[in-house]
Amino acid sequence: DDLDPERLIQCPYNKHHRIRAGRFPYHLVKCRKSYPEVAKELATCPFNARHLVRQADLSDHIMKCNDKGILEQDIVNQSCGFQREQMNAVSTWQAPPCEEDWES
């Protein structure tokens, strides 16, 4: 389960490190400082900062990243919400008084 905080994840800086998912962001910061040469070779996914991939593989990762779909869905939902707000907005416009009398 991807949401399980106890699940073990392999560190991108040192393949022998296996870290609990709940501690993974903190470990990444620590290991980045400990392995600066490896850090230079890695790029961060724009959709999830926990995804560190080789710079040469970044474009391929971006195309396949599961978190891209989540972000795109959030954008669609926000856009739909904005459109609904626009449609539900009550106009305060009032017609100016008419000086014509069609009855006379």
CYANA upper distance limits for C-alpha pairs under 8 A (distance plus 0.5 A):
  1 ASP  CA      7 ARG  CA      8.12
  2 ASP  CA      7 ARG  CA      8.18
  4 ASP  CA     21 ALA  CA      7.67
  5 PRO  CA     20 ARG  CA      6.86
  5 PRO  CA     21 ALA  CA      5.27
  5 PRO  CA     22 GLY  CA      4.97
  5 PRO  CA     23 ARG  CA      8.49
  6 GLU  CA     20 ARG  CA      5.60
  6 GLU  CA     21 ALA  CA      6.39
  6 GLU  CA     22 GLY  CA      7.09
  7 ARG  CA     20 ARG  CA      5.92
  7 ARG  CA     21 ALA  CA      6.01
  8 LEU  CA     18 ARG  CA      6.23
  8 LEU  CA     19 ILE  CA      5.68
  8 LEU  CA     20 ARG  CA      5.04
  8 LEU  CA     21 ALA  CA      6.42
  9 ILE  CA     18 ARG  CA      5.89
  9 ILE  CA     19 ILE  CA      5.75
  9 ILE  CA     20 ARG  CA      6.71
  9 ILE  CA     21 ALA  CA      6.63
  9 ILE  CA     24 PHE  CA      7.97
 10 GLN  CA     14 ASN  CA      8.48
 10 GLN  CA     15 LYS  CA      6.66
 10 GLN  CA     16 HIS  CA      7.93
 10 GLN  CA     17 HIS  CA      6.44
 10 GLN  CA     18 ARG  CA      5.15
 10 GLN  CA     19 ILE  CA      6.94
 11 CYS  CA     15 LYS  CA      6.22
 11 CYS  CA     16 HIS  CA      7.96
 11 CYS  CA     17 HIS  CA      5.87
 11 CYS  CA     18 ARG  CA      6.62
 11 CYS  CA     19 ILE  CA      7.47
 11 CYS  CA     28 LEU  CA      7.92
 12 PRO  CA     52 LEU  CA      7.06
 12 PRO  CA     53 VAL  CA      8.13
 13 TYR  CA     31 CYS  CA      6.90
 13 TYR  CA     32 ARG  CA      7.50
 13 TYR  CA     35 TYR  CA      6.99
 13 TYR  CA     38 VAL  CA      6.61
 13 TYR  CA     39 ALA  CA      7.55
 14 ASN  CA     31 CYS  CA      8.46
 19 ILE  CA     23 ARG  CA      7.16
 19 ILE  CA     24 PHE  CA      6.44
 19 ILE  CA     27 HIS  CA      8.03
 20 ARG  CA     24 PHE  CA      6.64
 23 ARG  CA     27 HIS  CA      6.77
 24 PHE  CA     28 LEU  CA      6.66
 24 PHE  CA     50 ARG  CA      8.20
 25 PRO  CA     29 VAL  CA      7.14
 25 PRO  CA     50 ARG  CA      7.09
 26 TYR  CA     30 LYS  CA      6.99
 27 HIS  CA     31 CYS  CA      6.48
 28 LEU  CA     32 ARG  CA      6.38
 28 LEU  CA     50 ARG  CA      8.40
 29 VAL  CA     33 LYS  CA      7.24
 30 LYS  CA     34 SER  CA      7.02
 31 CYS  CA     35 TYR  CA      6.45
 32 ARG  CA     36 PRO  CA      6.45
 32 ARG  CA     38 VAL  CA      8.40
 32 ARG  CA     39 ALA  CA      6.29
 35 TYR  CA     39 ALA  CA      6.72
 36 PRO  CA     40 LYS  CA      6.82
 37 GLU  CA     41 GLU  CA      7.54
 38 VAL  CA     42 LEU  CA      7.19
 39 ALA  CA     43 ALA  CA      8.46
 41 GLU  CA     54 ARG  CA      6.29
 41 GLU  CA     55 GLN  CA      6.56
 42 LEU  CA     52 LEU  CA      6.45
 42 LEU  CA     53 VAL  CA      5.77
 42 LEU  CA     54 ARG  CA      4.94
 42 LEU  CA     55 GLN  CA      5.79
 43 ALA  CA     52 LEU  CA      6.05
 43 ALA  CA     53 VAL  CA      5.95
 43 ALA  CA     54 ARG  CA      6.42
 43 ALA  CA     55 GLN  CA      5.51
 43 ALA  CA     58 LEU  CA      7.16
 44 THR  CA     48 ASN  CA      8.13
 44 THR  CA     49 ALA  CA      6.22
 44 THR  CA     50 ARG  CA      7.99
 44 THR  CA     51 HIS  CA      6.49
 44 THR  CA     52 LEU  CA      5.28
 44 THR  CA     53 VAL  CA      7.13
 44 THR  CA     58 LEU  CA      8.46
 45 CYS  CA     49 ALA  CA      6.23
 45 CYS  CA     50 ARG  CA      8.07
 45 CYS  CA     51 HIS  CA      5.88
 45 CYS  CA     52 LEU  CA      6.77
 45 CYS  CA     53 VAL  CA      7.95
 45 CYS  CA     58 LEU  CA      7.61
 45 CYS  CA     61 HIS  CA      8.15
 45 CYS  CA     62 ILE  CA      7.37
 46 PRO  CA     62 ILE  CA      8.25
 47 PHE  CA     62 ILE  CA      8.46
 47 PHE  CA     65 CYS  CA      8.20
 47 PHE  CA     67 ASP  CA      6.29
 47 PHE  CA     68 LYS  CA      6.22
 47 PHE  CA     71 LEU  CA      7.65
 48 ASN  CA     67 ASP  CA      7.11
 53 VAL  CA     57 ASP  CA      6.86
 53 VAL  CA     58 LEU  CA      6.61
 53 VAL  CA     61 HIS  CA      8.14
 54 ARG  CA     58 LEU  CA      6.89
 57 ASP  CA     61 HIS  CA      6.66
 58 LEU  CA     62 ILE  CA      6.60
 59 SER  CA     63 MET  CA      6.89
 60 ASP  CA     64 LYS  CA      7.01
 61 HIS  CA     65 CYS  CA      6.05
 62 ILE  CA     68 LYS  CA      7.92
 64 LYS  CA     68 LYS  CA      8.45
 65 CYS  CA     69 GLY  CA      8.21
 66 ASN  CA     70 ILE  CA      7.74
 67 ASP  CA     71 LEU  CA      6.82
 68 LYS  CA     72 GLU  CA      6.57
 69 GLY  CA     73 GLN  CA      6.52
 70 ILE  CA     74 ASP  CA      6.78
 71 LEU  CA     75 ILE  CA      6.86
 72 GLU  CA     76 VAL  CA      6.80
 73 GLN  CA     77 ASN  CA      6.58
 74 ASP  CA     78 GLN  CA      6.60
 75 ILE  CA     79 SER  CA      6.61
 76 VAL  CA     80 CYS  CA      6.61
 77 ASN  CA     81 GLY  CA      6.59
 78 GLN  CA     82 PHE  CA      6.69
 79 SER  CA     83 GLN  CA      6.79
 80 CYS  CA     84 ARG  CA      6.65
 81 GLY  CA     85 GLU  CA      6.68
 82 PHE  CA     86 GLN  CA      6.76
 83 GLN  CA     87 MET  CA      6.74
 84 ARG  CA     88 ASN  CA      6.54
 85 GLU  CA     89 ALA  CA      6.45
